[in-house]
């Protein structure tokens, strides 16, 4: 049997995280609850942002968790998919924008061929 790269989440894993660092765990949970509460942005919007960010950071646990929370907050499947497309454009856009670093490096090398 092959060992999965990303194990399924479980109550045992959650309990172990809490057990190993209870104060940090509690602070992280409180922070997350505050961040995702309704504020200047409604919770649904925050969850859609989290879905997009999770796709950029490529965290499978975050993708699942925030997709589920976005849907619970009333996001439609179409809204979730649009958030994912925003993430895809931003990630591709970053690669395009950062090409300027490679072009600058090549230009510098061409200006000083002996180095």
DSSP file (Angstrom, degrees, kcal/mol; ACC not computed):
  #  RESIDUE AA STRUCTURE BP1 BP2  ACC     N-H-->O    O-->H-N    N-H-->O    O-->H-N    TCO  KAPPA ALPHA  PHI   PSI    X-CA   Y-CA   Z-CA
    1    1 A X              0   0    0      0, 0.0     2,-0.3     0, 0.0     0, 0.0   0.000 360.0 360.0 360.0 131.3    0.0    0.0    0.0
    2    2 A X        -     0   0    0      1,-0.1     2,-0.5     0, 0.0     0, 0.0  -0.569 360.0-125.5 -80.1 138.3    1.3    3.4   -1.0
    3    3 A X        -     0   0    0     -2,-0.3     2,-0.1     1,-0.1    -1,-0.1  -0.726  30.0-122.1 -83.3 125.1    1.6    6.1    1.7
    4    4 A X        -     0   0    0     -2,-0.5     3,-0.3     1,-0.1    -1,-0.1  -0.380   4.3-136.9 -70.1 144.8   -0.3    9.2    0.6
    5    5 A X  S    S+     0   0    0      1,-0.3     2,-0.6    -2,-0.1    -1,-0.1   0.898 101.6  35.7 -63.2 -41.3    1.7   12.5    0.4
    6    6 A X  S    S-     0   0    0     54,-0.0    -1,-0.3     3,-0.0     3,-0.1  -0.907  88.1-149.1-115.8 101.1   -1.2   14.3    2.0
    7    7 A X        -     0   0    0     -2,-0.6     3,-0.1    -3,-0.3     2,-0.0  -0.303  29.9 -94.6 -66.9 153.9   -2.9   12.1    4.7
    8    8 A X        -     0   0    0      1,-0.1    -1,-0.1    53,-0.0     2,-0.1  -0.373  45.1-108.4 -61.8 144.2   -6.6   12.5    5.3
    9    9 A X        +     0   0    0     -3,-0.1     2,-0.3     4,-0.1    -1,-0.1  -0.440  45.7 177.3 -72.0 153.2   -7.3   14.9    8.2
   10   10 A X     >  -     0   0    0     -2,-0.1     4,-2.2     1,-0.1     5,-0.2  -0.962  46.3-106.3-150.9 165.5   -8.6   13.2   11.3
   11   11 A X  H  > S+     0   0    0     -2,-0.3     4,-2.7     1,-0.2     5,-0.2   0.863 119.6  56.8 -61.5 -35.8   -9.6   14.0   14.9
   12   12 A X  H  > S+     0   0    0      2,-0.2     4,-2.4     1,-0.2    -1,-0.2   0.910 106.7  47.3 -64.3 -42.6   -6.4   12.4   16.0
   13   13 A X  H  > S+     0   0    0      2,-0.2     4,-2.3     1,-0.2    -1,-0.2   0.929 113.3  48.3 -65.3 -44.2   -4.3   14.7   13.9
   14   14 A X  H  X S+     0   0    0     -4,-2.2     4,-2.1     1,-0.2    -2,-0.2   0.923 112.6  49.0 -61.0 -43.5   -6.2   17.7   15.2
   15   15 A X  H  X S+     0   0    0     -4,-2.7     4,-2.8     1,-0.2    -1,-0.2   0.891 109.7  51.8 -64.0 -39.4   -5.9   16.6   18.8
   16   16 A X  H  X S+     0   0    0     -4,-2.4     4,-2.6     2,-0.2    -1,-0.2   0.907 108.3  50.7 -66.0 -41.7   -2.1   16.0   18.4
   17   17 A X  H  X S+     0   0    0     -4,-2.3     4,-1.3     1,-0.2    -1,-0.2   0.931 114.1  44.9 -59.0 -45.3   -1.6   19.5   17.0
   18   18 A X  H  < S+     0   0    0     -4,-2.1    -2,-0.2     1,-0.2    -1,-0.2   0.904 113.9  50.0 -65.1 -42.2   -3.5   20.9   20.0
   19   19 A X  H  < S+     0   0    0     -4,-2.8     3,-0.5     1,-0.2    -2,-0.2   0.878 109.1  50.7 -65.0 -40.5   -1.7   18.7   22.4
   20   20 A X  H  < S+     0   0    0     -4,-2.6    -1,-0.2     1,-0.2    -2,-0.2   0.789 132.9   8.7 -72.9 -28.7    1.8   19.5   21.2
   21   21 A X  S  X S+     0   0    0     -4,-1.3     4,-2.8    -5,-0.2    -1,-0.2  -0.467  70.2 169.0-151.0  70.8    1.4   23.3   21.3
   22   22 A X  H  > S+     0   0    0     -3,-0.5     4,-2.5     1,-0.2     5,-0.2   0.854  77.9  47.6 -60.7 -39.2   -1.9   24.2   23.0
   23   23 A X  H  > S+     0   0    0      2,-0.2     4,-2.4     1,-0.2    -1,-0.2   0.933 115.3  44.4 -70.0 -44.0   -1.3   28.0   23.4
   24   24 A X  H  > S+     0   0    0      2,-0.2     4,-2.7     1,-0.2    -2,-0.2   0.906 113.7  52.1 -64.3 -40.7   -0.2   28.5   19.8
   25   25 A X  H  X S+     0   0    0     -4,-2.8     4,-2.6     2,-0.2    -2,-0.2   0.938 110.9  46.7 -59.7 -48.0   -3.1   26.3   18.7
   26   26 A X  H  X S+     0   0    0     -4,-2.5     4,-2.5     1,-0.2    -2,-0.2   0.903 113.3  48.8 -62.9 -41.7   -5.6   28.3   20.6
   27   27 A X  H  X S+     0   0    0     -4,-2.4     4,-2.5     2,-0.2    -1,-0.2   0.907 111.6  49.3 -65.3 -41.3   -4.1   31.6   19.4
   28   28 A X  H  X S+     0   0    0     -4,-2.7     4,-2.5     2,-0.2    -2,-0.2   0.916 112.0  48.3 -64.0 -43.3   -4.2   30.4   15.8
   29   29 A X  H  X S+     0   0    0     -4,-2.6     4,-2.4     2,-0.2    -2,-0.2   0.923 112.7  48.0 -62.9 -44.9   -7.8   29.3   16.1
   30   30 A X  H  X S+     0   0    0     -4,-2.5     4,-2.2     2,-0.2    -2,-0.2   0.907 111.7  50.7 -63.2 -41.4   -8.9   32.6   17.6
   31   31 A X  H  X S+     0   0    0     -4,-2.5     4,-2.9     1,-0.2    -2,-0.2   0.939 110.7  48.7 -60.7 -47.9   -7.0   34.5   14.9
   32   32 A X  H  X S+     0   0    0     -4,-2.5     4,-2.3     1,-0.2    -2,-0.2   0.895 110.3  50.8 -60.2 -42.1   -8.7   32.5   12.2
   33   33 A X  H  < S+     0   0    0     -4,-2.4     4,-0.5     1,-0.2    -1,-0.2   0.901 113.5  45.4 -63.6 -40.3  -12.2   33.0   13.7
   34   34 A X  H >< S+     0   0    0     -4,-2.2     3,-0.9    -5,-0.2    -2,-0.2   0.927 112.5  50.5 -68.2 -45.1  -11.6   36.7   13.9
   35   35 A X  H 3< S+     0   0    0     -4,-2.9    -2,-0.2     1,-0.2    -1,-0.2   0.894 114.6  42.8 -61.0 -41.6  -10.2   37.0   10.4
   36   36 A X  T 3< S+     0   0    0     -4,-2.3    -1,-0.2    -5,-0.2    -2,-0.2   0.423  91.2 106.6 -90.9   2.0  -13.1   35.1    8.8
   37   37 A X  S <  S-     0   0    0     -3,-0.9     4,-0.2    -4,-0.5    -3,-0.0  -0.418  87.5 -84.2 -73.9 156.0  -15.8   36.9   10.8
   38   38 A X  S    S+     0   0    0     -2,-0.1     4,-0.2     1,-0.1     2,-0.2  -0.350  73.0 129.8 -56.9 138.2  -18.0   39.4    9.0
   39   39 A X  S    S-     0   0    0      2,-2.0    -1,-0.1    -3,-0.1     4,-0.1  -0.528  80.7 -25.1-155.4-135.1  -16.4   42.8    9.0
   40   40 A X  S    S+     0   0    0     -2,-0.2     2,-0.4     1,-0.1    -2,-0.1   0.851 141.0  43.6 -60.5 -32.2  -15.7   45.3    6.3
   41   41 A X  S    S-     0   0    0     -4,-0.2    -2,-2.0     2,-0.0     2,-0.1  -0.924  98.8-116.8-108.1 138.8  -15.9   42.2    4.0
   42   42 A X     >  -     0   0    0     -2,-0.4     4,-2.1    -4,-0.2     3,-0.4  -0.391  27.9-110.5 -70.1 154.9  -18.6   39.6    4.6
   43   43 A X  H  > S+     0   0    0      1,-0.2     4,-2.5     2,-0.2     5,-0.2   0.853 117.1  58.2 -54.0 -39.7  -17.5   36.1    5.6
   44   44 A X  H  > S+     0   0    0      1,-0.2     4,-2.1     2,-0.2    -1,-0.2   0.926 107.0  47.1 -58.6 -45.5  -18.5   34.7    2.2
   45   45 A X  H  > S+     0   0    0     -3,-0.4     4,-2.3     1,-0.2    -1,-0.2   0.908 110.9  52.0 -63.3 -42.0  -16.2   37.1    0.4
   46   46 A X  H  X S+     0   0    0     -4,-2.1     4,-2.3     1,-0.2    -1,-0.2   0.894 109.3  50.0 -61.9 -39.9  -13.3   36.3    2.8
   47   47 A X  H  X S+     0   0    0     -4,-2.5     4,-2.2     2,-0.2    -1,-0.2   0.878 108.9  51.6 -67.8 -36.7  -13.8   32.6    2.2
   48   48 A X  H  X S+     0   0    0     -4,-2.1     4,-2.0     2,-0.2    -2,-0.2   0.893 109.6  50.1 -66.0 -38.4  -13.8   33.1   -1.6
   49   49 A X  H  X S+     0   0    0     -4,-2.3     4,-2.9     1,-0.2    -2,-0.2   0.926 109.9  51.3 -61.3 -43.7  -10.5   35.0   -1.2
   50   50 A X  H  X S+     0   0    0     -4,-2.3     4,-2.8     1,-0.2    -2,-0.2   0.873 106.4  54.0 -62.8 -37.5   -9.2   32.1    0.9
   51   51 A X  H  X S+     0   0    0     -4,-2.2     4,-1.6    15,-0.2    -1,-0.2   0.937 111.4  45.7 -60.6 -45.7  -10.2   29.7   -1.9
   52   52 A X  H  X S+     0   0    0     -4,-2.0     4,-1.7     2,-0.2     3,-0.2   0.941 114.4  46.8 -63.5 -47.3   -8.2   31.7   -4.4
   53   53 A X  H  X S+     0   0    0     -4,-2.9     4,-3.0     1,-0.2     5,-0.3   0.901 108.2  56.8 -62.4 -40.7   -5.2   32.0   -2.1
   54   54 A X  H  X>S+     0   0    0     -4,-2.8     5,-1.6     1,-0.2     4,-1.0   0.855 106.6  50.0 -60.1 -34.8   -5.3   28.3   -1.3
   55   55 A X  H  <5S+     0   0    0     -4,-1.6    -1,-0.2    -3,-0.2    -2,-0.2   0.862 111.4  47.9 -72.3 -34.2   -5.0   27.6   -5.0
   56   56 A X  H  <5S+     0   0    0     -4,-1.7    -2,-0.2     1,-0.2    -1,-0.2   0.917 117.6  40.7 -70.3 -42.5   -2.0   29.9   -5.4
   57   57 A X  H  <5S-     0   0    0     -4,-3.0    -1,-0.2    -5,-0.1    -2,-0.2   0.636 105.0-137.0 -79.2 -12.7   -0.3   28.3   -2.3
   58   58 A X  T  <5 +     0   0    0     -4,-1.0     2,-0.8    -5,-0.3    -3,-0.2   0.871  42.8 160.2  59.1  43.5   -1.5   24.9   -3.5
   59   59 A X     >< -     0   0    0     -5,-1.6     4,-2.6     1,-0.2    -1,-0.2  -0.850  27.2-162.3 -94.7 109.3   -2.5   23.7   -0.1
   60   60 A X  H  > S+     0   0    0     -2,-0.8     4,-2.2     1,-0.2     5,-0.2   0.854  90.2  51.7 -62.5 -34.1   -4.9   20.8   -0.6
   61   61 A X  H  > S+     0   0    0      2,-0.2     4,-2.8     1,-0.2    -1,-0.2   0.917 111.9  46.3 -67.1 -42.2   -6.3   21.0    2.9
   62   62 A X  H  > S+     0   0    0      2,-0.2     4,-2.8     1,-0.2     5,-0.4   0.890 109.8  54.3 -67.4 -39.4   -7.0   24.7    2.5
   63   63 A X  H  X S+     0   0    0     -4,-2.6     4,-1.8    -9,-0.2     5,-0.2   0.955 114.5  40.4 -58.3 -50.3   -8.6   24.2   -0.8
   64   64 A X  H  X S+     0   0    0     -4,-2.2     4,-2.3    -5,-0.2    -2,-0.2   0.952 118.6  45.7 -63.8 -50.1  -11.0   21.7    0.6
   65   65 A X  H  X S+     0   0    0     -4,-2.8     4,-2.4     1,-0.2    -2,-0.2   0.914 117.0  41.6 -63.8 -45.7  -11.7   23.5    3.8
   66   66 A X  H  X S+     0   0    0     -4,-2.8     4,-2.5     2,-0.2   -15,-0.2   0.806 112.4  54.5 -77.3 -27.9  -12.2   27.0    2.4
   67   67 A X  H  X S+     0   0    0     -4,-1.8     4,-2.2    -5,-0.4    -2,-0.2   0.936 111.6  46.1 -64.2 -45.2  -14.2   25.7   -0.5
   68   68 A X  H  X S+     0   0    0     -4,-2.3     4,-2.3    -5,-0.2    -2,-0.2   0.932 114.6  46.8 -62.0 -45.8  -16.5   24.0    2.0
   69   69 A X  H  X S+     0   0    0     -4,-2.4     4,-1.9     2,-0.2    -1,-0.2   0.888 109.9  53.5 -65.8 -38.6  -16.7   27.1    4.1
   70   70 A X  H  <>S+     0   0    0     -4,-2.5     5,-2.8   -23,-0.2    -1,-0.2   0.928 110.5  47.0 -60.7 -44.2  -17.4   29.3    1.1
   71   71 A X  H ><5S+     0   0    0     -4,-2.2     3,-1.6     1,-0.2    -2,-0.2   0.908 110.4  52.3 -64.0 -41.3  -20.3   27.1    0.1
   72   72 A X  H 3<5S+     0   0    0     -4,-2.3    -1,-0.2     1,-0.3    -2,-0.2   0.824 106.2  55.2 -63.3 -30.1  -21.6   27.1    3.7
   73   73 A X  T 3<5S-     0   0    0     -4,-1.9    -1,-0.3    -5,-0.2   -29,-0.2   0.420 131.3 -94.3 -83.3   1.5  -21.5   30.9    3.6
   74   74 A X  T < 5S+     0   0    0     -3,-1.6    -3,-0.2     1,-0.3    -2,-0.1   0.480  71.9 151.3 103.3   3.4  -23.6   30.9    0.5
   75   75 A X      < -     0   0    0     -5,-2.8    -1,-0.3    -6,-0.2     2,-0.1  -0.446  40.6-130.5 -67.1 139.6  -21.1   31.0   -2.3
   76   76 A X     >  -     0   0    0     -2,-0.1     4,-2.2     1,-0.1     5,-0.2  -0.415  21.4-109.9 -82.8 165.3  -22.3   29.4   -5.5
   77   77 A X  H  > S+     0   0    0      1,-0.2     4,-2.3     2,-0.2     5,-0.2   0.875 122.0  54.4 -61.0 -36.2  -20.3   26.9   -7.4
   78   78 A X  H  > S+     0   0    0      2,-0.2     4,-2.4     1,-0.2    -1,-0.2   0.891 106.8  50.1 -65.9 -39.7  -19.8   29.5  -10.1
   79   79 A X  H  > S+     0   0    0      2,-0.2     4,-2.2     1,-0.2    -2,-0.2   0.908 110.4  50.2 -65.1 -41.5  -18.4   32.0   -7.5
   80   80 A X  H  X S+     0   0    0     -4,-2.2     4,-1.9     1,-0.2    -2,-0.2   0.934 111.9  47.6 -61.1 -45.4  -16.0   29.4   -6.2
   81   81 A X  H  X S+     0   0    0     -4,-2.3     4,-2.2     1,-0.2    -2,-0.2   0.887 109.7  52.6 -66.3 -38.1  -14.8   28.7   -9.8
   82   82 A X  H  X S+     0   0    0     -4,-2.4     4,-2.2     1,-0.2    -1,-0.2   0.899 107.4  52.5 -63.4 -38.6  -14.4   32.4  -10.6
   83   83 A X  H  X S+     0   0    0     -4,-2.2     4,-2.1     1,-0.2    -1,-0.2   0.900 108.9  50.5 -61.2 -40.1  -12.3   32.8   -7.5
   84   84 A X  H  X S+     0   0    0     -4,-1.9     4,-2.4     1,-0.2    -2,-0.2   0.895 108.5  51.8 -65.2 -39.8  -10.1   29.9   -8.7
   85   85 A X  H  X S+     0   0    0     -4,-2.2     4,-2.4     2,-0.2    -1,-0.2   0.871 107.0  53.3 -65.7 -35.6   -9.8   31.6  -12.2
   86   86 A X  H  X S+     0   0    0     -4,-2.2     4,-2.5     2,-0.2    -1,-0.2   0.936 109.8  48.8 -61.1 -44.8   -8.7   34.8  -10.4
   87   87 A X  H  X S+     0   0    0     -4,-2.1     4,-2.6     1,-0.2    -2,-0.2   0.913 110.2  51.1 -60.3 -43.0   -6.0   32.8   -8.6
   88   88 A X  H  X S+     0   0    0     -4,-2.4     4,-2.5     1,-0.2     5,-0.2   0.907 111.2  47.6 -62.4 -42.1   -4.9   31.2  -11.9
   89   89 A X  H  X S+     0   0    0     -4,-2.4     4,-3.1     2,-0.2    -1,-0.2   0.912 112.4  49.2 -65.9 -41.9   -4.6   34.6  -13.6
   90   90 A X  H  X S+     0   0    0     -4,-2.5     4,-2.1     2,-0.2    -2,-0.2   0.905 112.5  47.3 -64.9 -41.5   -2.6   36.0  -10.7
   91   91 A X  H  X S+     0   0    0     -4,-2.6     4,-1.6     2,-0.2    -2,-0.2   0.933 116.9  42.6 -67.0 -44.2   -0.2   33.1  -10.6
   92   92 A X  H  X S+     0   0    0     -4,-2.5     4,-2.3    -5,-0.2    -2,-0.2   0.902 113.0  54.2 -66.5 -39.7    0.3   33.2  -14.4
   93   93 A X  H  X S+     0   0    0     -4,-3.1     4,-3.0    -5,-0.2    -2,-0.2   0.864 104.8  54.2 -61.5 -36.6    0.5   37.0  -14.2
   94   94 A X  H  X S+     0   0    0     -4,-2.1     4,-2.7     2,-0.2    -1,-0.2   0.905 108.0  49.0 -65.2 -41.0    3.3   36.7  -11.6
   95   95 A X  H  X S+     0   0    0     -4,-1.6     4,-0.6     2,-0.2    -2,-0.2   0.926 113.6  47.2 -63.5 -43.3    5.3   34.5  -13.8
   96   96 A X  H >< S+     0   0    0     -4,-2.3     3,-1.0     1,-0.2     4,-0.3   0.940 114.1  46.7 -61.5 -48.1    4.8   36.9  -16.7
   97   97 A X  H >< S+     0   0    0     -4,-3.0     3,-1.5     1,-0.3    -2,-0.2   0.889 108.7  54.8 -63.6 -40.2    5.7   39.9  -14.6
   98   98 A X  H >X S+     0   0    0     -4,-2.7     3,-1.6     1,-0.3     4,-0.9   0.604  83.9  84.9 -73.3  -9.4    8.8   38.2  -13.1
   99   99 A X  H <X S+     0   0    0     -3,-1.0     4,-2.7    -4,-0.6    -1,-0.3   0.785  76.2  72.6 -58.7 -24.6   10.1   37.6  -16.6
  100  100 A X  H <> S+     0   0    0     -3,-1.5     4,-2.6    -4,-0.3    -1,-0.3   0.828  91.5  56.1 -60.9 -30.2   11.5   41.1  -16.3
  101  101 A X  H <> S+     0   0    0     -3,-1.6     4,-2.4     2,-0.2    -1,-0.2   0.924 109.2  44.7 -66.3 -44.1   14.1   39.7  -13.8
  102  102 A X  H  X S+     0   0    0     -4,-0.9     4,-2.6     2,-0.2    -2,-0.2   0.920 114.9  48.4 -65.6 -43.1   15.3   37.2  -16.4
  103  103 A X  H  X S+     0   0    0     -4,-2.7     4,-2.6     1,-0.2    -2,-0.2   0.921 111.8  49.7 -63.5 -43.3   15.3   39.8  -19.2
  104  104 A X  H  X S+     0   0    0     -4,-2.6     4,-2.5    -5,-0.2    -1,-0.2   0.913 111.0  50.0 -60.7 -43.2   17.2   42.2  -16.9
  105  105 A X  H  X S+     0   0    0     -4,-2.4     4,-2.4     2,-0.2    -2,-0.2   0.929 112.0  47.0 -61.1 -46.3   19.8   39.5  -16.0
  106  106 A X  H  X S+     0   0    0     -4,-2.6     4,-2.3     1,-0.2    -1,-0.2   0.897 112.0  50.9 -64.2 -39.3   20.3   38.6  -19.7
  107  107 A X  H  X S+     0   0    0     -4,-2.6     4,-1.8     2,-0.2    -2,-0.2   0.910 110.8  48.5 -63.3 -42.1   20.7   42.3  -20.6
  108  108 A X  H  X S+     0   0    0     -4,-2.5     4,-1.2     1,-0.2    -2,-0.2   0.898 111.8  49.6 -64.1 -40.6   23.2   42.8  -17.8
  109  109 A X  H  < S+     0   0    0     -4,-2.4     6,-0.2     1,-0.2     3,-0.2   0.891 110.0  50.6 -65.7 -38.5   25.1   39.7  -19.0
  110  110 A X  H >< S+     0   0    0     -4,-2.3     3,-0.5     1,-0.2    -1,-0.2   0.841 108.7  52.4 -68.1 -32.5   25.1   41.0  -22.6
  111  111 A X  H 3< S+     0   0    0     -4,-1.8     2,-0.2     1,-0.3    -1,-0.2   0.761 121.3  32.2 -73.4 -25.0   26.5   44.4  -21.4
  112  112 A X  T >< S+     0   0    0     -4,-1.2     3,-1.5    -3,-0.2    -1,-0.3  -0.637  70.6 168.3-130.5  73.3   29.3   42.7  -19.5
  113  113 A X  T <  S+     0   0    0     -3,-0.5    -1,-0.1     1,-0.3    -2,-0.1   0.685  70.4  61.9 -65.5 -19.5   30.2   39.6  -21.6
  114  114 A X  T 3         0   0    0      1,-0.2    -1,-0.3     0, 0.0    -5,-0.1   0.539 360.0 360.0 -85.4  -5.7   33.5   38.8  -19.7
  115  115 A X    <         0   0    0     -3,-1.5    -1,-0.2    -6,-0.2    -2,-0.1   0.460 360.0 360.0 -92.6 360.0   31.9   38.3  -16.3
